[in-house]
Amino acid sequence: MHRLTLTRSLTLCAVAFSLCPPVNASLWNPDELPVVLTPARLKQNRSEVPASVSVIDRVMITASGLRDIPELFRLIPGTSVGARDGWNYVVSYHGTNYRDSRRMQVLIDGRSVYQSGLATVDWNDIPITIQDIERIEVVRGPSSASYGANAFLGVINIITRHPSDINEYELNVLRGTESTENYRLSHANEFLNGTLRFTVASNHDDGFDIDKDGNERLDSKSNQLFNARYEALINNYAISVGVGYKSGEITDDLADEDVTQPYAETDDYYLSATIEKELSEVHQLAIQYDFSAQKQIRRWSAELPPSLIGLDDNPSPLVRGDANEDLRSGRQDIDFQDTYIWSDGLKTVTGVHLRRSRVSSETYYGRTLTSNNYQLFFNIEKNITDKFTVNTGGSYEYEQSVGKNFSPRIAAHYHINKNSSFRAIYSKAIRTPDLLETSANWTYTARNVTPASNGKTEGILLLTAKGNPNVKPEKIESKEIGYYGNFNKYHLQWDVKIFYDKLNQLISNSIALERFNPVNGGNLMQSGIETEIDYRPNRKWLVHISYAFIKSKAHSNSGLAFTPSTETSFTPKNSGSALISYRTNDNIQVSFAQYYARSIGTSQNKYSRSDIRLSKIINSSDSEIEISYSGQYRHDDDSELLSSNIYKKDLRQFIGINFRY
């Protein structure tokens, strides 16, 4: 009853707002008419895009006071965010499986950071800082029609700051709770007929404090990174080059059999290059090449009965051996895109995407594996009348170990004016099983076994797991109706979405050795409503509010092994956020944020947190210094996501100093 009343109220409000007088604005002025790039790979007014889209810009990032990139998505309606450890975040639109970020495509300047080796997005291993980000576009809904199989639930597109848009020198220092120490230095200047920006940074914190039994958590992280972006216009070719490197160390809690603390060192590096050419005012070609690789060295020592590692002739009740989860992975992507404006009422985007993935691990695979993927995509935007627009798109994809699939999307818009529209969208998408799910040969080798017997110092753990080469792609069928209005006379944007999604053939079981069983065992139905308001009456004020109501129901598929809570516990029934910021004439900024979700996590906890940020900018002739304070206060006594993720103190505090020249 309450949900029906809320739905009717929001719909009536949308109609009322839409009847406001049309607002005069230049079609190509992004300051007056917000433009996004991600949903259809085409620059579009937000009232025309074939998807629900949210934008986090530089102003919101600064006002939030957040220091970890994943936490920014608490501002997006319907997006679940949780920390599995002090260094391991999970971000997913509409939640679903909390164990790994397997169903979202995450891009940085168009480059995918999805790791094929372990079927996940590792937010700790992204070699950029939160200060490097200019804006983030989040496509809230299936996007395989544009970005392929891993855009199952949506797309997060992180756009870094252009070298010409930042200060020549920037120095950022942040220190606070949990031994947090973040340092960053960036420099931007003209270089080789273009502009170059580079960043070096170091980040550390100790993670959570204790587990549910009061034991100390051992989940710290320390990262050092470098990234650079070069932009140039040479002979009418727009050239963009990005490079990055990150080296990091993380610690992990001791398991029952561990005698030394698991410790991992990870190196990540990437190269990305894009060339764009405008053949005419209506025709553009673009080609992008991306290379990324990761090397993980993860080792520890464990103590266990010798019979468990095949050493039955060893008389000792327990032996000690060294284990590892070392892994090397890499991927190469080539993306070719052709954009053509045939007329004022017809635009098309077509292209080809090629991907080659490679992974090597003694523990997970026992060998080196490769996988090839080919994608053909298209998007057509057609104005049927001045008020009615149809947008169709699709992706034909071939995965070497899975076969071929087609993901369609069709959207219709009724435009009240060029700033406001109602939309109806139907789409299908897939997530193809990754190498770990299809081809794992998972076992542990124990080396340097002591005490040794008969000279045998190596054993193989008897517990093993195999991938399932017959597992099928996950599928989603999504239906939504929505409204977007941009009332730039009042500096107000409002988005409403009502949705019904059916997810089938879900691969839901835990990716853990003792329970590894990748089968298409789950079905999930989700329905609900989301809304988002952004109000900026002038340069002093920022008000951003989001809310989502999601109803989830999971059930087994053909009697296969499936635990429904796996696909529902990370989807809060009610969630919301509010960010309010005000800047005085004296360059004092006061920001307040509230984040709420219930129920979420394996213990079905409430998440309720208030953040405050205070800052003061001191200007000189050619530089400025900003001093800031950020506080995060948890109103509940619950753990975060998992029962052993506990901070001793409700209040976490951080002091920052930013120098810009």
C-alpha positions, 0 to 999 in steps of 0.5 A: 500500500505504501509503495503504491502511494509512493509510486503514484505521488512521484508520478504525479509530481513528475507530471506537475514538473513537466508542465512547467514552461519550457526552458530556453537553453542551447542544445550544445551548452553542457553548463545549461543542458547536462550531456552524458557520453556513456549509455549509447556511446554517443554524446546526448542530452540526459533527456534523450539517453536510452537508460537511467543515468547518474552523474557524480561530478568534481563538485560532489566529490570534493563536498563529500569528503570521501577518500575511497572511490567505491564509497562515492557510489553510496550517492547513487540510487539503488547502488549497494556498497560494502567492504568485505575487508579493509581493502576489499570493496564490493560495488553493485547496482541493485546488489545481488551477489555480495561476494565479488563485483562480477556483474558491473562493467567499470571503465576508466577513460573507456578502459575496462578494469574488470579482471578476468583471472578472478572474475572481479573488479578489485577496487584496491588495485585501480591506479588512480586517486579520488582527486584524479577524477573529474566526473563519473557516469553511472548507467543504472541498468543492463548495458551489454548492448553497448559494452558487452557481457560484463555490463550485466547490471550497469556501467561505471565510467570514471573520467579522469581530469584533463591536464589542462583543467587542473593546477600546475602543481597540487599537493594533498595530505590526509591523515586520520583514524585507523592510521590513515595516511594519504599523500598525493602530488600531481603536476600538469603542463604543456608537453610535446604540442599537448598537455600532460598530467601526472600523479604520484601517491601513497595510501595506507590504513589499518582497516577494521579494528576487531571481529565479532569475537573481539579479536584484532583484524589484520586487514591493512593496505598500503599502496603506491601509485603513478598515473599520467594522461597526455592530450594533444590535437595533431593534424586534426587527430585528437590523441589521448594516452594514459599510463599507470602503475600501482604497487601494493601490499595487503594483510589478511586474517589468520585462518585456523590452520595458518601459522603466518599471516597471509600477505600479498603484494600486487603490481598493476600496470596499464597503457591506454591510447585513443585516436579520434578523427573528425572526417566531417562535422557529422562523421567521427571515427575513434580507435582505442587500444588498452593493455593491462596486467596484474601480478599477485604474490600471495603467500603464507605458512599453514600447519595441518595433518600430513594425510591432508596433503598426501603424505600418509607416511609422515609420522608427525601429527602435524606438519608445516608447509608454505602455500601460495595463491600467486597469479598473473593476468592480463588483457588487451582490448581494441575498440573501433567506433564509427559515429555518424549524424545522418540528419537532425533526426537520425544518429548512429554508432557502430563498432567492433570490440576485440578482447584477449585475456590471459591468466596463469596460476599454479594454484587456481589453474595449474597452467596458463589459459587464454580467452578471446572475445569478439563484439559487434555493437550498434546504436540508432537514435531516430526522431519519429516526431518532434516529441517522440524518439526511438533508440535501438541498440544491440551487441552480437558477442562471441566468447571462445569458451561460451559461444555467441549471444545477442543482447538487444535494447530498445528505448522510447522517449516522449519529450515534453520539451528538450529538457524533460522526457518520459522514457520506456526501456526494454533490454536483455543482457548477459554475463558470460562465465569467466575463466575461474568459473569454467576452467579452474583446476584449483588446488594447493601445493605445500612446499618446504614441508617440515618435519620431512619424512623420507626426504618428501618436502612437498605435498598436494592438498587433497581438497580440490575444485574444478571449473564447470565448462558447461556453465551457461551465461547469466541472463537478465531481462529488464523493463523500466519506465522513467522520467527525467526533468532538467529545470535549469531556470531553477537549477534543478534536475530530477530523475525517477525510475520504476523497474522490473527485472528478471535474472535467470541462470545465476551463478551464485554459489561461493567462489571458495575452495570448499564450496566451489560449485559454479552452476546456473542454480538461481533465479531472481526477480527485482522490482521497485522505484528509484529517484534522484534530485540535484539542486544547485541554485547558485555556486554556493549551494549543492543539494543532492538526494537519492532514494531507492525501494527494491523488492527482491525474491530469489528461488532455485532453478530446476532444483540445483544447489542455491541459497536465496540469501546469496542473491538478496542479502546485498540488496537493501529494501530501502536505501538513500543518501543526501549531500548538502554543501554550502560555500561562503564568500570567505571560501569556507565550505560546510558539507553534510552527508547522510547514508542509509541502507536497510537491511544489508549484509549477511547479518541483515544489518542497518547501515546509517552514517552521517558525514561532515566536512569543513574546509577553508581556502586561503588564497595568495597571489598565485596559489591557495591552501585548503585545510579540511576536516572530515568526520564519519559517524555511525549511528548504529552498532552493526558491523559492515556487510560481514559480521566481522567488520567492526570499528571500535569507535563510532566516529572516524576523523580525518584532517587534510591539507591541499596545496594548489599552485 
